[in-house]
Amino acid sequence: MANNDLEESAVTQEIISLTYLALGDSYTIGESVVEAERWPNQLKEVLSKVQIVIDSVTIIAKTGWRTDNLKMAMAADQKFDYGMVSLLIGVNNQYQGRSPESYEPEFEELLNLAIARADGNNRKVFVLSIPDYGFTPFGAENQSTITTKLKEYNEINKRLTLEKNVWYFDITPISQEGLENTNLVAEDHLHPSGFQYSLWVEEIMKSKAFLDSLRIP
């Protein structure tokens, strides 16, 4: 949907205000891009065009974090009434040699914590799939192995997410264009560029049902 279409569709919508909690790792904190190009920040800007105003974006994320690192960091945040919560985590579990079997219960616990941060409202929570760094210059040499392993992780997080009736956005195919379209990869040859993050946001914004759920008190 083009920006003009977003603006036109928002004319009759009542303005609503939300607080947003973004949970994750290097992909959420936007390693190798400027703050404005982080996908949570880009999402905030695009949502404003459809009368959904994000008053504040709280990011709990750090490069290198696994599921257990994120869980520990979340303990310091005791706000439980966010209007929107996102979760993207798992690439470092894979990269650091953790098993998919250990990822499953830890991801499920984080998903439950994310729902709790949204005042228990699962329809205010969304999960993004793990992007495939096998399609970057950094990972290209081991592309097949990386892709196979990350597929296992994404099958787990998708299944658990849908079981809890939480929104799920599969952005992995976008990342898998990284070797063909170098504009999708940041200058570090590993992380997504701001342009790729904008495509993630476009994917989220395609879901009218998700946007409508944010408007419901």
Backbone as ProteinMPNN parsed JSONL, in Angstrom:
{"seq_chain_A": "MANNDLEESAVTQEIISLTYLALGDSYTIGESVVEAERWPNQLKEVLSKVQIVIDSVTIIAKTGWRTDNLKMAMAADQKFDYGMVSLLIGVNNQYQGRSPESYEPEFEELLNLAIARADGNNRKVFVLSIPDYGFTPFGAENQSTITTKLKEYNEINKRLTLEKNVWYFDITPISQEGLENTNLVAEDHLHPSGFQYSLWVEEIMKSKAFLDSLRIP", "coords_chain_A": {"N_chain_A": [[0.847, -1.195, 0.0], [0.648, 2.156, -0.91], [2.014, 5.224, 0.463], [0.296, 7.405, 0.065], [-2.148, 6.118, -0.218], [-2.418, 5.099, 2.34], [-2.693, 7.461, 3.806], [-5.061, 8.507, 2.747], [-6.894, 6.528, 3.482], [-7.001, 6.928, 6.15], [-8.468, 9.128, 6.753], [-11.091, 9.131, 7.827], [-10.721, 7.884, 10.213], [-10.63, 7.627, 13.746], [-8.271, 9.22, 15.829], [-5.939, 7.386, 17.66], [-3.936, 6.707, 20.549], [-0.98, 5.039, 21.519], [1.292, 3.135, 23.581], [4.404, 1.53, 22.935], [6.155, -1.498, 23.051], [9.099, -2.963, 22.102], [10.641, -5.975, 21.677], [13.67, -7.826, 21.542], [16.629, -8.476, 19.628], [19.677, -7.807, 17.898], [18.393, -7.195, 15.515], [16.135, -5.785, 16.235], [17.11, -3.617, 17.696], [18.443, -2.449, 15.696], [21.112, -2.83, 14.588], [23.874, -1.407, 12.985], [22.395, 0.475, 11.564], [20.987, 3.814, 11.517], [19.144, 5.367, 14.207], [16.585, 6.247, 13.345], [16.09, 4.525, 11.28], [15.621, 2.052, 12.329], [13.435, -0.737, 12.485], [11.21, -0.708, 14.369], [10.983, 2.053, 14.842], [10.493, 3.03, 12.288], [8.051, 1.786, 11.875], [6.489, 3.113, 13.745], [6.361, 5.677, 12.544], [4.972, 5.141, 10.142], [2.553, 4.094, 11.075], [1.426, 6.377, 12.138], [0.345, 7.589, 9.952], [-2.028, 6.355, 9.559], [-3.554, 7.195, 11.587], [-2.845, 6.053, 13.994], [-1.19, 6.693, 16.71], [1.936, 6.451, 18.099], [2.915, 7.018, 21.225], [5.234, 6.538, 22.676], [8.213, 4.655, 22.15], [9.521, 1.873, 23.503], [12.414, 0.092, 23.626], [13.667, -3.027, 24.243], [16.342, -4.586, 23.718], [19.334, -6.008, 22.384], [22.391, -6.342, 20.632], [23.469, -9.61, 19.981], [21.965, -10.905, 21.892], [20.374, -13.782, 23.24], [17.431, -15.82, 23.76], [17.377, -16.237, 26.559], [18.888, -14.106, 27.532], [17.277, -11.929, 26.854], [15.017, -12.437, 28.417], [16.047, -12.044, 31.028], [16.646, -9.313, 30.901], [14.131, -8.216, 30.612], [13.063, -8.293, 33.113], [13.527, -5.947, 34.41], [11.694, -4.185, 33.473], [8.667, -3.14, 34.405], [6.216, -2.425, 33.417], [2.942, -3.001, 32.449], [0.963, -2.401, 30.642], [1.16, -1.861, 27.907], [0.2, -0.69, 24.684], [0.888, -1.969, 22.399], [2.964, -4.678, 21.549], [5.95, -6.128, 20.406], [7.794, -9.024, 19.28], [10.826, -10.43, 18.438], [13.103, -12.821, 18.185], [15.838, -15.113, 18.485], [17.837, -15.646, 16.607], [20.423, -15.58, 17.638], [20.429, -17.699, 19.39], [20.529, -19.771, 17.557], [22.913, -19.099, 16.142], [24.831, -19.238, 18.132], [24.907, -21.875, 18.686], [22.894, -23.11, 20.178], [20.25, -25.467, 20.756], [17.293, -26.159, 18.754], [15.395, -27.415, 20.318], [15.852, -26.453, 22.898], [15.271, -23.836, 22.472], [12.519, -23.702, 22.089], [10.858, -23.879, 24.616], [11.853, -21.59, 25.856], [11.291, -19.518, 24.066], [8.511, -19.667, 24.134], [8.01, -18.914, 26.765], [8.899, -16.262, 26.693], [7.051, -15.237, 24.888], [4.713, -15.455, 26.377], [5.371, -13.621, 28.382], [5.468, -11.32, 26.846], [2.791, -11.054, 26.107], [1.712, -10.612, 28.628], [2.811, -8.097, 29.129], [1.266, -6.601, 27.495], [-1.013, -6.185, 28.892], [-2.24, -8.62, 29.052], [-3.543, -8.976, 26.665], [-3.628, -10.726, 23.877], [-4.01, -9.967, 21.249], [-2.83, -7.595, 20.901], [-0.25, -8.067, 20.497], [2.55, -8.927, 18.478], [4.561, -11.111, 16.469], [7.622, -11.393, 14.759], [9.123, -13.312, 12.191], [12.373, -14.926, 12.168], [14.929, -13.341, 10.415], [16.876, -14.427, 7.548], [20.135, -14.797, 7.702], [21.806, -16.178, 6.099], [21.635, -15.314, 3.56], [23.332, -13.159, 3.175], [26.421, -11.36, 2.609], [28.104, -12.081, 4.74], [27.1, -14.556, 5.647], [26.913, -16.148, 3.401], [28.621, -18.221, 2.544], [27.946, -20.385, 4.092], [25.31, -20.773, 3.517], [23.243, -22.722, 2.963], [23.229, -24.413, 5.239], [22.71, -22.557, 7.305], [20.187, -21.573, 6.522], [18.622, -23.898, 6.664], [18.743, -24.486, 9.421], [17.643, -22.152, 10.577], [15.103, -22.312, 9.566], [13.999, -24.351, 11.104], [13.872, -23.077, 13.605], [12.098, -20.997, 13.006], [9.814, -22.414, 12.347], [9.122, -23.327, 14.843], [8.688, -20.905, 16.338], [6.599, -19.805, 14.88], [4.528, -21.719, 15.095], [4.036, -21.739, 17.903], [3.283, -19.091, 18.257], [0.92, -18.83, 16.704], [-0.658, -20.69, 17.996], [-1.271, -19.339, 20.302], [-2.875, -17.417, 19.361], [-1.742, -15.046, 18.47], [-0.522, -12.333, 16.512], [1.364, -12.972, 13.544], [4.126, -12.301, 11.536], [5.73, -13.064, 8.625], [8.74, -12.325, 7.698], [10.953, -13.416, 6.653], [11.265, -14.287, 3.881], [11.775, -11.824, 2.624], [14.297, -11.145, 3.585], [15.746, -13.088, 2.337], [16.333, -12.223, -0.153], [18.658, -10.932, -0.076], [21.227, -11.416, -1.217], [20.841, -11.068, -3.902], [19.843, -8.505, -4.059], [21.639, -6.058, -3.023], [21.041, -3.762, -1.664], [19.477, -4.428, 0.417], [20.991, -5.136, 2.548], [22.961, -4.12, 5.324], [25.894, -1.994, 5.79], [27.665, -3.53, 7.208], [27.602, -5.992, 6.132], [26.039, -8.001, 7.136], [23.736, -7.441, 8.803], [20.264, -6.337, 8.35], [19.478, -3.617, 6.145], [18.319, -0.188, 6.459], [16.492, 0.113, 4.436], [15.64, -2.541, 3.957], [14.359, -2.959, 6.408], [12.236, -1.2, 6.085], [10.688, -2.585, 4.278], [9.885, -4.702, 5.839], [8.155, -3.346, 7.53], [6.218, -2.568, 5.684], [5.147, -5.08, 5.147], [3.925, -5.696, 7.59], [2.019, -3.661, 7.661], [0.254, -4.421, 5.721], [-1.706, -5.929, 6.834], [-4.848, -5.388, 7.512], [-6.543, -6.325, 9.45], [-4.875, -6.597, 11.661], [-4.204, -3.894, 12.126], [-6.732, -2.918, 12.736], [-7.152, -4.259, 15.119], [-5.492, -2.927, 16.852], [-6.871, -0.646, 17.305], [-8.915, -1.267, 18.966], [-10.016, -0.858, 22.237]], "CA_chain_A": [[0.0, 0.0, 0.0], [1.443, 3.376, -0.991], [1.777, 6.157, 1.561], [-0.892, 8.199, -0.243], [-3.308, 5.291, 0.097], [-2.518, 5.054, 3.797], [-3.182, 8.745, 4.287], [-6.454, 8.658, 2.352], [-7.721, 5.601, 4.245], [-7.011, 7.35, 7.552], [-9.212, 10.378, 6.895], [-12.267, 8.981, 8.677], [-10.375, 7.134, 11.411], [-10.366, 8.368, 14.975], [-6.875, 9.119, 16.256], [-5.714, 6.691, 18.92], [-2.557, 6.801, 21.024], [-0.508, 3.811, 22.139], [2.705, 2.956, 23.907], [4.885, 0.365, 22.187], [7.32, -2.202, 23.578], [9.729, -3.819, 21.098], [11.53, -6.929, 22.337], [14.437, -8.571, 20.558], [18.091, -8.548, 19.601], [20.28, -6.81, 17.005], [17.456, -6.804, 14.473], [15.193, -4.813, 16.789], [17.845, -2.402, 18.06], [18.902, -1.853, 14.443], [22.57, -2.832, 14.445], [24.441, -0.881, 11.725], [21.586, 1.528, 10.951], [20.712, 4.914, 12.435], [17.948, 5.133, 15.017], [15.363, 6.469, 12.571], [15.905, 3.428, 10.332], [15.205, 0.832, 13.023], [12.076, -1.022, 12.031], [10.166, -0.2, 15.268], [10.834, 3.494, 14.644], [9.818, 3.209, 11.003], [6.658, 1.387, 12.075], [5.841, 4.238, 14.43], [6.091, 6.746, 11.583], [3.954, 4.722, 9.177], [1.279, 3.981, 11.79], [0.858, 7.717, 12.328], [-0.382, 7.948, 8.728], [-3.366, 5.773, 9.648], [-4.147, 7.73, 12.82], [-2.417, 5.31, 15.175], [-0.051, 7.474, 17.183], [2.743, 5.807, 19.134], [3.433, 8.055, 22.12], [6.614, 6.211, 23.045], [8.733, 3.347, 21.756], [10.487, 1.306, 24.441], [13.099, -1.041, 23.005], [14.506, -3.882, 25.083], [17.029, -5.406, 22.722], [20.769, -5.773, 22.313], [23.104, -7.236, 19.727], [24.016, -10.822, 20.592], [21.078, -11.511, 22.877], [19.571, -14.985, 23.043], [16.166, -15.774, 24.489], [17.593, -16.121, 28.005], [19.347, -12.738, 27.805], [16.114, -11.041, 26.775], [14.188, -12.687, 29.596], [16.671, -11.38, 32.173], [16.525, -7.863, 30.738], [12.727, -7.823, 30.766], [12.716, -8.227, 34.535], [13.651, -4.56, 34.866], [10.566, -3.409, 32.948], [7.477, -3.585, 35.122], [5.018, -1.81, 32.838], [2.131, -4.104, 31.936], [-0.204, -1.897, 29.919], [1.521, -1.367, 26.58], [-0.84, -0.852, 23.673], [1.41, -2.83, 21.334], [4.22, -5.336, 21.915], [6.487, -6.998, 19.352], [8.838, -9.96, 19.702], [11.653, -11.039, 17.387], [14.246, -13.345, 18.933], [16.211, -16.494, 18.211], [18.97, -15.846, 15.701], [21.652, -15.839, 18.394], [20.34, -19.079, 19.865], [21.029, -20.6, 16.455], [24.3, -18.761, 15.808], [25.699, -19.659, 19.233], [24.885, -23.328, 18.8], [21.833, -23.658, 21.019], [19.386, -26.369, 19.997], [15.893, -25.755, 18.61], [14.636, -27.98, 21.441], [15.971, -25.545, 24.043], [14.653, -22.564, 22.069], [11.057, -23.756, 22.14], [10.26, -23.424, 25.879], [12.295, -20.23, 26.174], [10.503, -18.606, 23.246], [7.136, -19.664, 24.635], [7.989, -18.107, 27.984], [8.989, -14.858, 26.278], [5.778, -14.862, 24.28], [3.788, -15.242, 27.492], [5.76, -12.365, 29.018], [5.061, -10.243, 25.942], [1.339, -10.911, 26.254], [1.494, -9.985, 29.935], [3.157, -6.677, 29.019], [0.153, -5.96, 26.788], [-2.162, -6.318, 29.791], [-2.875, -9.903, 28.798], [-4.294, -8.958, 25.4], [-2.779, -11.334, 22.853], [-4.22, -9.326, 19.949], [-1.971, -6.402, 20.863], [1.117, -8.583, 20.402], [2.894, -9.567, 17.206], [5.872, -11.75, 16.363], [8.253, -11.443, 13.442], [10.012, -14.449, 11.964], [13.802, -14.61, 12.18], [15.471, -13.19, 9.062], [17.861, -15.435, 7.152], [21.421, -14.157, 7.422], [22.522, -16.952, 5.095], [21.572, -14.555, 2.314], [24.153, -11.954, 3.31], [27.824, -11.694, 2.341], [28.679, -12.735, 5.919], [26.649, -15.936, 5.804], [26.702, -16.805, 2.107], [29.417, -19.441, 2.399], [27.234, -21.462, 4.796], [23.905, -20.42, 3.325], [22.333, -23.861, 3.051], [23.156, -24.845, 6.638], [22.041, -21.502, 8.075], [18.78, -21.54, 6.133], [17.972, -25.098, 7.201], [18.615, -24.36, 10.876], [16.698, -21.086, 10.911], [13.759, -22.796, 9.242], [13.54, -25.073, 12.294], [13.531, -22.078, 14.621], [10.899, -20.265, 12.596], [8.666, -23.318, 12.469], [8.769, -23.337, 16.267], [8.084, -19.65, 16.81], [5.311, -19.61, 14.2], [3.536, -22.613, 15.692], [3.689, -21.258, 19.24], [2.597, -17.804, 18.119], [-0.443, -19.04, 16.216], [-1.397, -21.409, 19.045], [-1.722, -18.351, 21.288], [-3.692, -16.435, 18.645], [-0.959, -13.816, 18.375], [-0.2, -12.001, 15.12], [2.675, -13.455, 13.089], [4.519, -11.758, 10.236], [6.866, -13.799, 8.065], [9.586, -11.414, 6.925], [12.135, -14.158, 6.203], [11.468, -14.23, 2.429], [12.371, -10.532, 2.255], [15.732, -11.223, 3.879], [16.373, -14.052, 1.434], [16.691, -11.537, -1.397], [19.814, -10.109, 0.262], [22.38, -11.592, -2.102], [20.472, -10.539, -5.212], [19.636, -7.063, -3.909], [22.564, -5.65, -1.957], [20.451, -2.65, -0.913], [18.769, -4.982, 1.57], [21.96, -5.484, 3.59], [23.697, -2.974, 5.863], [27.306, -1.911, 5.414], [28.455, -4.549, 7.912], [27.472, -7.217, 5.335], [25.343, -9.013, 7.935], [22.412, -7.043, 9.276], [19.416, -5.669, 7.366], [19.593, -2.17, 5.96], [17.096, 0.546, 6.734], [15.561, -0.183, 3.339], [14.986, -3.829, 4.235], [13.426, -2.762, 7.517], [11.027, -0.544, 5.566], [9.884, -3.636, 3.654], [9.24, -5.411, 6.949], [7.033, -2.511, 7.966], [5.188, -2.708, 4.652], [4.511, -6.386, 5.341], [3.039, -5.556, 8.749], [0.927, -2.744, 7.345], [-0.69, -5.068, 4.8], [-2.755, -6.598, 7.6], [-5.877, -4.481, 8.022], [-7.074, -6.907, 10.686], [-3.95, -6.23, 12.737], [-4.377, -2.467, 12.408], [-8.024, -2.759, 13.41], [-7.04, -4.768, 16.493], [-4.83, -1.903, 17.659], [-7.845, 0.416, 17.595], [-9.88, -1.743, 19.958], [-9.507, -0.599, 23.599]], "C_chain_A": [[0.88, 1.242, 0.0], [1.093, 4.307, 0.152], [0.533, 6.999, 1.324], [-2.157, 7.431, 0.089], [-3.52, 5.211, 1.605], [-3.14, 6.328, 4.335], [-4.657, 8.927, 3.959], [-7.365, 7.763, 3.184], [-7.871, 6.034, 5.697], [-7.917, 8.545, 7.808], [-10.355, 10.248, 7.891], [-11.967, 8.243, 9.982], [-10.157, 8.072, 12.597], [-8.911, 8.16, 15.376], [-6.804, 8.379, 17.59], [-4.235, 6.775, 19.273], [-2.187, 5.528, 21.781], [0.918, 3.971, 22.633], [3.134, 1.619, 23.311], [6.146, -0.189, 22.829], [7.848, -3.154, 22.514], [10.798, -4.674, 21.763], [12.35, -7.685, 21.301], [15.933, -8.564, 20.76], [18.621, -7.49, 18.642], [19.323, -6.333, 15.929], [16.481, -5.739, 14.963], [15.886, -3.52, 17.186], [18.423, -1.735, 16.823], [20.409, -1.728, 14.348], [22.958, -2.361, 13.042], [23.512, 0.048, 10.945], [21.354, 2.629, 11.984], [19.369, 4.678, 13.115], [16.66, 5.255, 14.216], [15.066, 5.328, 11.611], [15.586, 2.1, 11.009], [13.761, 0.524, 12.636], [10.999, -0.609, 13.045], [9.923, 1.298, 15.095], [10.154, 3.795, 13.316], [8.341, 2.833, 11.111], [5.878, 2.497, 12.762], [5.452, 5.325, 13.441], [4.968, 6.37, 10.631], [2.586, 4.584, 9.848], [0.621, 5.34, 11.98], [0.043, 8.156, 11.117], [-1.782, 7.34, 8.694], [-3.982, 6.076, 11.017], [-3.875, 6.866, 14.048], [-1.11, 5.936, 15.637], [0.66, 6.72, 18.303], [3.373, 6.902, 19.987], [4.889, 7.805, 22.493], [6.963, 4.816, 22.557], [9.783, 2.933, 22.782], [11.105, 0.076, 23.795], [13.953, -1.756, 24.046], [15.152, -4.888, 24.144], [18.507, -5.044, 22.713], [21.402, -6.796, 21.373], [23.693, -8.416, 20.495], [23.094, -11.526, 21.562], [20.413, -12.777, 22.363], [18.257, -14.803, 23.811], [16.381, -15.57, 25.986], [18.08, -14.73, 28.394], [18.176, -11.766, 27.813], [15.217, -11.218, 27.993], [14.747, -11.965, 30.819], [16.49, -9.869, 32.093], [15.098, -7.387, 30.957], [12.325, -7.669, 32.224], [12.757, -6.803, 35.064], [12.497, -3.687, 34.397], [9.28, -3.943, 33.566], [6.212, -2.863, 34.658], [4.219, -2.909, 32.137], [0.905, -3.622, 31.16], [0.174, -1.269, 28.577], [0.372, -1.623, 25.604], [-0.415, -1.708, 22.508], [2.757, -3.387, 21.782], [4.666, -6.218, 20.754], [7.605, -7.862, 19.913], [9.522, -10.539, 18.471], [12.943, -11.509, 18.048], [14.559, -14.772, 18.482], [17.448, -16.681, 17.363], [20.25, -16.174, 16.463], [21.625, -17.187, 19.101], [20.915, -20.011, 18.808], [22.516, -20.365, 16.222], [25.272, -19.265, 16.871], [25.575, -21.148, 19.559], [23.865, -23.91, 19.746], [20.893, -24.509, 20.151], [17.984, -25.791, 19.833], [15.043, -26.249, 19.78], [14.712, -27.091, 22.682], [15.318, -24.199, 23.747], [13.152, -22.57, 22.319], [10.476, -23.299, 23.478], [10.657, -21.996, 26.235], [11.535, -19.205, 25.338], [9.072, -18.524, 23.769], [7.023, -18.823, 25.903], [8.056, -16.62, 27.651], [7.685, -14.381, 25.656], [4.726, -14.616, 25.356], [4.091, -13.932, 28.216], [5.349, -11.174, 28.161], [3.565, -9.986, 26.05], [1.009, -10.236, 27.58], [1.786, -8.494, 29.884], [2.087, -5.891, 28.263], [-1.142, -6.123, 27.577], [-2.95, -7.591, 29.499], [-3.627, -10.008, 27.492], [-3.412, -9.476, 24.263], [-2.916, -10.664, 21.489], [-3.491, -7.988, 19.846], [-0.495, -6.782, 20.696], [1.348, -9.137, 19.005], [4.333, -10.055, 17.227], [6.348, -11.654, 14.925], [9.121, -12.688, 13.355], [11.463, -13.98, 11.985], [14.283, -14.449, 10.741], [16.61, -14.176, 8.812], [19.177, -14.77, 6.767], [22.304, -14.999, 6.502], [22.561, -16.247, 3.752], [22.202, -13.174, 2.486], [25.584, -12.334, 2.94], [28.484, -12.433, 3.502], [28.347, -14.219, 5.954], [26.595, -16.754, 4.535], [27.429, -18.137, 1.975], [28.734, -20.644, 3.038], [25.724, -21.316, 4.642], [22.959, -21.595, 3.55], [22.139, -24.32, 4.492], [22.396, -23.838, 7.49], [20.549, -21.497, 7.796], [18.018, -22.721, 6.717], [17.741, -24.976, 8.702], [17.595, -23.292, 11.263], [15.265, -21.477, 10.568], [13.173, -23.554, 10.425], [13.086, -24.098, 13.373], [12.234, -21.357, 14.269], [9.653, -21.143, 12.61], [8.183, -23.362, 13.911], [8.076, -22.043, 16.666], [6.749, -19.369, 16.128], [4.224, -20.464, 14.838], [3.091, -22.101, 17.058], [2.905, -19.958, 19.183], [1.145, -17.998, 17.706], [-1.29, -19.801, 17.228], [-1.966, -20.446, 20.077], [-2.536, -17.231, 20.647], [-3.053, -15.049, 18.648], [-0.625, -13.592, 16.905], [1.213, -12.458, 14.768], [2.953, -12.912, 11.692], [5.805, -12.435, 9.776], [7.664, -12.874, 7.154], [10.822, -12.12, 6.368], [12.325, -14.116, 4.688], [12.075, -12.911, 1.951], [13.876, -10.593, 2.454], [16.458, -12.138, 2.906], [16.633, -13.493, 0.04], [18.006, -10.776, -1.241], [21.026, -10.251, -0.63], [22.105, -11.047, -3.496], [20.325, -9.022, -5.177], [20.469, -6.574, -2.729], [22.04, -4.469, -1.154], [19.718, -3.131, 0.34], [19.684, -5.242, 2.761], [22.742, -4.246, 4.012], [25.176, -3.052, 5.484], [28.179, -2.933, 6.136], [28.38, -5.917, 7.229], [26.751, -8.339, 6.072], [23.914, -8.624, 8.27], [21.584, -6.384, 8.171], [19.699, -4.173, 7.306], [18.29, -1.502, 6.375], [16.049, 0.297, 5.67], [14.868, -1.52, 3.569], [13.986, -3.692, 5.376], [12.135, -2.086, 7.056], [10.11, -1.559, 4.896], [9.218, -4.511, 4.714], [8.001, -4.643, 7.4], [5.894, -2.585, 6.957], [4.427, -4.018, 4.827], [3.535, -6.334, 6.515], [1.806, -4.739, 8.39], [-0.081, -3.324, 6.36], [-1.878, -5.669, 5.537], [-3.732, -5.59, 8.194], [-6.441, -5.005, 9.343], [-6.183, -6.565, 11.877], [-4.131, -4.769, 13.115], [-5.682, -2.221, 13.15], [-7.943, -3.221, 14.864], [-6.378, -3.751, 17.413], [-5.803, -0.798, 18.065], [-8.84, 0.019, 18.682], [-9.301, -1.54, 21.361], [-9.217, -1.896, 24.356]], "O_chain_A": [[1.774, 1.36, 0.838], [0.018, 4.205, 0.743], [-0.209, 7.285, 2.264], [-3.121, 7.995, 0.607], [-4.651, 5.251, 2.087], [-4.005, 6.287, 5.209], [-5.422, 9.437, 4.779], [-8.468, 8.165, 3.553], [-8.766, 5.562, 6.398], [-8.114, 8.936, 8.959], [-10.573, 11.143, 8.708], [-12.878, 8.005, 10.774], [-9.583, 9.153, 12.465], [-8.384, 7.052, 15.273], [-7.524, 8.709, 18.531], [-3.385, 6.901, 18.391], [-2.972, 5.009, 22.575], [1.659, 4.834, 22.163], [2.332, 0.693, 23.196], [7.087, 0.551, 23.117], [7.132, -4.05, 22.07], [11.749, -4.151, 22.344], [11.808, -8.139, 20.294], [16.439, -8.636, 21.879], [18.075, -6.389, 18.576], [19.422, -5.194, 15.472], [16.051, -4.885, 14.187], [15.316, -2.439, 17.032], [18.849, -0.581, 16.884], [20.93, -0.65, 14.061], [22.435, -2.855, 12.043], [23.796, 0.378, 9.794], [21.507, 2.402, 13.184], [18.557, 3.881, 12.645], [15.742, 4.453, 14.389], [13.928, 5.168, 11.171], [15.306, 1.116, 10.324], [12.953, 1.44, 12.479], [9.929, -0.182, 12.611], [8.786, 1.759, 15.191], [9.334, 4.709, 13.227], [7.484, 3.481, 10.51], [4.738, 2.782, 12.396], [4.335, 5.84, 13.492], [4.099, 7.193, 10.343], [1.568, 4.924, 9.246], [-0.606, 5.443, 11.982], [-0.848, 8.997, 11.237], [-2.625, 7.757, 7.899], [-4.81, 5.322, 11.529], [-4.606, 6.946, 15.036], [-0.06, 5.731, 15.03], [0.058, 6.394, 19.326], [4.257, 7.625, 19.528], [5.679, 8.741, 22.611], [6.125, 3.914, 22.551], [10.821, 3.583, 22.907], [10.399, -0.873, 23.456], [14.846, -1.163, 24.65], [14.563, -5.92, 23.823], [18.879, -3.906, 23.0], [20.998, -7.958, 21.329], [24.336, -8.238, 21.53], [23.4, -12.63, 22.015], [19.954, -12.846, 21.223], [18.016, -13.764, 24.425], [15.646, -14.81, 26.617], [17.73, -14.225, 29.461], [18.093, -10.887, 28.671], [14.713, -10.236, 28.538], [13.994, -11.339, 31.565], [16.214, -9.22, 33.101], [14.88, -6.274, 31.436], [11.348, -6.985, 32.531], [12.097, -6.486, 36.053], [12.339, -2.563, 34.876], [8.861, -5.065, 33.28], [5.258, -2.713, 35.421], [4.764, -3.657, 31.325], [-0.078, -4.351, 31.035], [-0.417, -0.273, 28.161], [-0.327, -2.632, 25.689], [-1.249, -2.134, 21.71], [3.588, -2.661, 22.326], [3.866, -6.962, 20.186], [8.273, -7.497, 20.88], [8.867, -11.073, 17.576], [13.781, -10.692, 18.43], [13.658, -15.538, 18.142], [18.056, -17.751, 17.384], [21.072, -16.958, 15.988], [22.678, -17.761, 19.383], [21.686, -20.921, 19.116], [23.291, -21.316, 16.116], [26.392, -19.669, 16.559], [26.077, -21.615, 20.581], [23.951, -25.088, 20.093], [20.77, -24.277, 18.949], [17.532, -25.017, 20.677], [14.089, -25.585, 20.185], [13.742, -26.99, 23.433], [14.868, -23.505, 24.659], [12.58, -21.554, 22.715], [9.651, -22.386, 23.478], [9.876, -21.272, 26.851], [11.174, -18.141, 25.841], [8.491, -17.441, 23.838], [6.042, -18.101, 26.087], [7.352, -15.812, 28.257], [7.266, -13.245, 25.878], [3.938, -13.675, 25.256], [3.174, -13.215, 28.617], [4.932, -10.14, 28.684], [3.126, -8.837, 26.08], [0.123, -9.384, 27.643], [1.089, -7.706, 30.523], [2.008, -4.668, 28.376], [-2.229, -6.189, 27.002], [-4.167, -7.636, 29.675], [-4.281, -11.017, 27.231], [-2.557, -8.753, 23.751], [-2.019, -10.784, 20.655], [-3.54, -7.33, 18.807], [0.388, -5.926, 20.746], [0.454, -9.744, 18.415], [5.195, -9.495, 17.904], [5.565, -11.815, 13.989], [9.774, -13.072, 14.326], [11.746, -12.791, 11.838], [14.063, -15.341, 9.923], [17.224, -14.688, 9.748], [19.326, -14.248, 5.661], [23.415, -14.592, 6.16], [23.41, -16.538, 2.909], [21.679, -12.167, 2.01], [25.926, -13.517, 2.954], [29.323, -13.307, 3.287], [29.208, -15.045, 6.256], [26.264, -17.939, 4.58], [26.912, -19.073, 1.366], [28.91, -21.778, 2.594], [24.959, -21.691, 5.531], [21.967, -21.458, 4.266], [21.014, -24.585, 4.917], [21.545, -24.212, 8.297], [19.738, -21.427, 8.719], [16.901, -22.564, 7.208], [16.669, -25.321, 9.199], [16.783, -23.499, 12.165], [14.322, -21.018, 11.213], [11.985, -23.42, 10.721], [12.031, -24.283, 13.98], [11.381, -21.135, 15.129], [8.552, -20.653, 12.861], [6.981, -23.426, 14.17], [7.0, -22.071, 17.264], [5.863, -18.761, 16.729], [3.12, -19.981, 15.093], [1.893, -22.038, 17.336], [1.977, -19.746, 19.964], [0.243, -17.399, 18.292], [-2.499, -19.587, 17.314], [-3.019, -20.704, 20.66], [-2.849, -16.229, 21.29], [-3.726, -14.03, 18.807], [-0.464, -14.546, 16.145], [2.136, -12.351, 15.576], [2.131, -13.042, 10.785], [6.83, -12.383, 10.455], [7.311, -12.666, 5.993], [11.642, -11.5, 5.692], [13.454, -13.926, 4.234], [12.816, -12.895, 0.968], [14.641, -10.148, 1.599], [17.657, -11.977, 2.676], [17.102, -14.21, -0.844], [18.426, -10.062, -2.151], [21.786, -9.296, -0.788], [23.023, -10.616, -4.192], [20.645, -8.338, -6.149], [20.046, -6.668, -1.577], [22.546, -4.197, -0.065], [19.382, -2.333, 1.215], [19.21, -5.536, 3.859], [23.136, -3.43, 3.179], [25.639, -4.049, 4.93], [29.312, -3.179, 5.722], [29.005, -6.879, 7.677], [26.842, -9.5, 5.675], [22.986, -9.401, 8.043], [22.135, -5.926, 7.17], [20.105, -3.557, 8.292], [17.284, -2.171, 6.612], [14.854, 0.273, 5.962], [13.653, -1.629, 3.4], [12.89, -4.248, 5.314], [11.061, -2.374, 7.584], [8.889, -1.413, 4.939], [8.109, -5.004, 4.506], [6.939, -5.225, 7.622], [4.727, -2.658, 7.344], [3.206, -4.059, 4.674], [2.433, -6.877, 6.429], [0.687, -5.084, 8.77], [-1.164, -2.766, 6.187], [-2.933, -5.893, 4.944], [-3.474, -5.009, 9.248], [-6.775, -4.229, 10.239], [-6.675, -6.28, 12.968], [-4.204, -4.44, 14.299], [-5.735, -1.415, 14.079], [-8.589, -2.643, 15.738], [-6.664, -3.711, 18.609], [-5.581, -0.1, 19.054], [-9.524, 0.871, 19.248], [-8.197, -2.009, 21.64], [-8.785, -1.854, 25.508]]}, "name": "protein", "num_of_chains": 1, "seq": "MANNDLEESAVTQEIISLTYLALGDSYTIGESVVEAERWPNQLKEVLSKVQIVIDSVTIIAKTGWRTDNLKMAMAADQKFDYGMVSLLIGVNNQYQGRSPESYEPEFEELLNLAIARADGNNRKVFVLSIPDYGFTPFGAENQSTITTKLKEYNEINKRLTLEKNVWYFDITPISQEGLENTNLVAEDHLHPSGFQYSLWVEEIMKSKAFLDSLRIP"}
